[in-house]
C-alpha cells in the first residue's frame, strides 16, 4: 500500500496528507474495452466475469476537481449495466465525453473505473477549488454536471451534458482513489461509518427528487404511494421518505424476508408480488397486465381505502403497464429507471382518459443532495446498508445486485481496512440510537 493511503487510514492530519504525493497507480474495480463483446449470445451475463480488480494509472487533476481517497463505496444497478455492457458498452459514453475536449479527453481509456457512490477523504484539490480542503471527510454525489451550460443554473439535472459519475465518466468510486468535481462533494455525516455513509447519495438522492423535491411527484401528507421493489436500494429510501412525509407507503417485494425488512422501515402495507401473479413475462400479455393491476388495486383499496396517488417506478418493463393502470385518476407515475427493460407497453387510454401523469426523474441536483444529507445527519433517514464486501470481491457484490439477492444497499470497503470506522461524532451516534451496524444490516458482516 502507498504511503498516502497508509496515512489516510491512520487518520493523519491534513498537513501530513498534503506532504505525501499520490501514488502513480491505484487499485480499482474496472472494466476492459477488450471485453465489451464477451457476453454476445450469452444468456447469463455474469458480471463476476467482466469486473476486474487491479491497478490503474492515477489521472491528473483538472482545476475544478479533487482527489478522494475512497474508504467505502456501494454497488448500484448502473454498475451492473456497465459490467453487462448493456444496453451499450459504457466505453461509448467515455468516447462521446472525450469529444467535448479539454480535460474530458482523459476519460477515453481502454478501461473504465466504475462506481457511482463513495465516501472518503479529500487528499488533493485542483487549483480552482475554493470550498474544500485536504483532510475533509466527504460523500460524493453521482451527478457530474457542466456549470458552463445555461440549463445547469436552473437545475443541475437539466443540462444536456449532465453525466452519471462512474457510469458515463471514468474514475468512479469502486476504487482506492477517485477523481470527482468539487460540485459533487457533500460533507460526510459525522455519526456514520464509512460504509454507512457511502451507500446513501445515489439512491437516497434519487428517491428524494422523485417524491419530495419540486421536480418530482411532490408528495403530500396522506398520499398513498406505491413503491415497487420496496426492499431494494431505491425502495428502502422511498419508504422512509413516504413515512417521514406523512404518506402511506405500499411496498411490493418478492419474499417474506424482504417483507419483514420493509415493515421495520415503516411500510404501512406490504404486497408480495407472488400474491398478485407478477413476473417478468406479464408485460408481454396486455390481458395479464390488467389482471395483475386489478388484483393489486383491490389489495391497495382494501388496506388504504383508495387508489394510489403516486407510483414510484424504477423496475420498468415488467411493471410499467401495471403502474399506469393502478394509479388513480389524476395521479402520477414517477420513473427513474428500467431495470427489467427500457421498452414499455401500456394501454394509453388509462393515461389520457383519466388524466394521469408520467414524470421522468434522474438522480438529484446538488441542492437536493444537501437536503437529503441534512436529513441523514439528523437521523431522520437511515442508511440502507445490509451487506458488505471487500473491494477484492466486488464481482460477488455486483452479482448479488444483478440477481436481486439483496435487501437495501450492498456496500464495498475500499481503503477502509474493516467495518465500523469513520465515526467522528460518537455522542451523536449514541443519541440517535444507531447500533453497531446500519439498521437493516445483520449483527456481523459475513463477507469481510
QUIBELZI-V872637 format. One record per helix or strand. SS is the DSSP state (a for helix, b for strand). FROM is the first residue (numbers start at 1). TO is the last residue. If there is no record, write none. Layout:
BEGIN
ss=SS from=FROM to=TO
ss=SS from=FROM to=TO
END
This chain:
BEGIN
ss=a from=3 to=9
ss=a from=14 to=19
ss=b from=25 to=32
ss=a from=33 to=35
ss=a from=47 to=49
ss=b from=52 to=57
ss=b from=65 to=75
ss=a from=77 to=84
ss=a from=91 to=98
ss=a from=102 to=107
ss=b from=111 to=113
ss=b from=119 to=125
ss=b from=137 to=140
ss=b from=143 to=144
ss=a from=150 to=153
ss=b from=163 to=164
ss=b from=175 to=175
ss=b from=177 to=181
ss=a from=182 to=184
ss=b from=185 to=187
ss=a from=194 to=198
ss=a from=201 to=211
ss=b from=224 to=227
ss=a from=233 to=244
ss=b from=248 to=253
ss=a from=256 to=265
ss=b from=269 to=272
ss=a from=282 to=284
ss=a from=286 to=304
ss=b from=310 to=313
ss=a from=317 to=326
ss=b from=332 to=335
ss=a from=349 to=352
ss=b from=357 to=360
ss=a from=366 to=377
ss=b from=385 to=390
ss=a from=391 to=402
ss=b from=409 to=413
ss=a from=426 to=432
END
